[in-house]
Amino acid sequence: MAKIELGESSLPTGPNTGDVIHKSKRRRMFFLFGLGLALCGAGYIAYDILYASHHIVTDNAYVDADVAQITPLIGGPVKEVMVDDTREVKRGDVLVRLDDTDARITVARTEAQLATTMRHIRSTIAADSGLRAQIAAREADEAQANAKLSAAQGDLAKAQIDLRRREVLEASGSVSGDEVTVVRNAFITARANLKVVEATQALATANRQSAIDTHAANNALISDTTVEDHPDVRAARATYEQAKVDLERTVIYAPVDGIVSRRQVQVGQRVQAGEMLMVVVPVQEAYVDANYKEVQLTKVRVGQSATLFSDLYGSGVKYHGKVVGFSGGTGAAFAIVPAQNATGNWIKVVQRLPVRIALDPRELAAHPLWVGLSITVDITVGN
């Protein structure tokens, strides 16, 4: 084989020299490629064993909070609106004032009705002794009527006997006709007096029974009770207390600490009970709902720790949280449009189940989050 000398170096020459060099390079490339694949596979396996198998990650997560809807408990015209959107409020701060003119009038009226009712019950209780006295008086009247009835009956019997005697003597001529007429008139008078006394006695009996019934009815209203505990007084007091509560409800307070959002109320607007005026978002109590795929949740348990990053602050701010629970169903299960079509066929897709993550309040105070912000969640799971 001929050699071409280039200084001190020499390369083999011949018709197959180029093929030999090319094959050598190709083997080296395949070797390096295979080595790279092996290293990648080993690295992936090591990553999966040492890290990925212990961490479940999703970026389908959002900040949420138990938003407080502000609704009036009574209706009325709006007098003042004390806050606006984005305003931070504390629990107990005044949000809205309603015109309280009607409520104050209602309080005054119900207070007067309560006083009137109490006076009426006091009068009813005081009348009880008077009704007892009336019963005694009616019993005395009845006794007097009974005595008069007995006397009238005796007078009638005597007049009847005198009349019979005079009528017998008149036939024999022993008495004059005038004397008989006088006795007959006395009998008629006695009989009429008896009817009058009988009517008087019946009236006295009826009056006595009426007095007894009146006392019984009055006693039924006041028995086993006092003025304060009487049902009528309690009902009137309840109406009065309700009027006072309605007056207090003309001022609407913030139920929680948070930020005012979605304000929809204006001064002069007449609102109805239950109408939403605004919402207060308690951002200091925010949490995260992470929508994990069902195939990721095999090892996820309540109480496991989680690391979170928000798109707002980036990877420079890390939040530490804890799994506190799972939703009762997937998003598809609670969707307005059902997952199955009209024929009843079920189209299977991987479902996502919301997992509730509680945040550290101190970290949340240092770097506040707002409802709806995107979050990346990494849950540390066991083997």
HUJO-V130630 format. One record per residue. SS is DSSP state (a for helix, b for strand, c for the rest). OMEGA is omega as a letter, one per 20 degrees, with the letter a starting at -180 (* if undefined). Layout:
# HUJO-V130630
ss = <SS & SS>
omega = <OMEGA & OMEGA>
This chain:
# HUJO-V130630
ss = <c & c & b & b & b & b & c & c & b & b & b & b & c & c & c & c & a & a & a & a & a & a & a & a & a & a & a & a & a & a & a & a & a & a & a & a & a & a & a & a & a & a & a & a & a & a & a & a & a & a & c & a & a & a & b & b & b & b & b & b & b & b & b & b & c & c & c & b & b & b & b & c & c & c & c & b & b & b & b & b & b & c & c & c & c & c & c & b & b & c & c & c & c & b & b & b & b & b & c & c & a & a & a & a & a & a & a & a & a & a & a & a & a & a & a & a & a & a & a & a & a & a & a & a & a & a & a & a & a & a & a & a & a & a & a & a & a & a & a & a & a & a & a & a & a & a & a & a & a & a & a & a & a & a & a & a & a & a & a & a & a & a & a & a & a & a & a & a & a & a & a & a & c & c & c & c & a & a & a & a & a & a & a & a & a & a & a & a & a & a & a & a & a & a & a & a & a & a & a & a & a & a & a & a & a & a & a & a & a & a & a & a & a & a & a & a & a & a & a & a & a & a & c & c & c & c & c & c & c & c & a & a & a & a & a & a & a & a & a & a & a & a & a & a & a & a & a & a & c & c & b & b & b & c & c & c & c & b & b & b & b & c & c & c & c & c & c & c & c & b & b & c & c & c & c & b & b & b & b & b & b & c & a & a & a & c & b & b & b & b & b & b & b & a & a & a & c & c & c & c & c & c & c & c & b & b & b & b & b & b & c & c & c & b & b & b & b & b & b & b & b & b & b & b & b & b & c & c & c & c & c & c & c & c & c & c & c & c & c & c & c & c & c & c & c & c & c & c & c & c & c & b & b & b & b & b & b & b & b & c & a & a & a & a & a & a & c & c & c & c & c & c & c & b & b & b & b & b & b & b & c & c & c>
omega = <a & r & r & a & r & a & a & a & r & r & r & a & r & a & a & a & a & a & a & a & a & r & r & r & a & r & r & r & r & r & r & r & r & r & r & r & r & r & r & r & r & r & r & r & r & r & a & a & a & a & a & a & a & a & r & a & r & r & r & a & a & r & r & r & r & a & r & r & a & r & r & r & r & r & r & r & a & r & a & r & a & a & r & r & r & a & r & a & r & r & a & r & r & r & a & r & r & r & a & a & a & a & r & r & r & r & r & a & a & r & r & r & r & r & r & r & r & r & r & a & r & r & r & r & a & a & a & r & r & r & r & r & r & r & r & r & a & r & r & r & r & r & r & r & r & r & r & r & r & r & a & r & r & r & a & a & r & a & r & r & r & a & a & r & a & r & r & a & r & r & r & r & a & r & a & r & r & a & r & r & r & a & r & r & r & r & a & r & r & r & r & r & r & r & r & a & r & r & r & r & r & r & r & r & r & r & r & a & r & r & r & a & r & r & r & r & r & a & r & a & a & a & r & r & r & r & a & a & a & a & r & r & r & r & r & r & r & r & r & r & r & r & r & r & r & r & r & a & r & r & a & a & r & a & a & r & r & a & a & r & r & r & a & a & r & r & a & r & r & a & r & r & r & r & a & a & a & r & r & a & r & a & r & r & a & r & a & r & a & a & a & r & a & a & r & a & a & a & a & a & r & r & r & a & a & r & a & r & r & r & a & a & a & a & a & r & a & r & r & a & a & r & a & r & r & r & r & r & r & r & r & a & a & a & r & r & a & a & r & a & a & a & r & r & a & r & a & r & r & a & r & a & r & r & a & r & r & a & r & a & a & r & r & r & a & a & a & r & a & a & r & r & a & a & r & a & r & r & r & a & r & r & *>
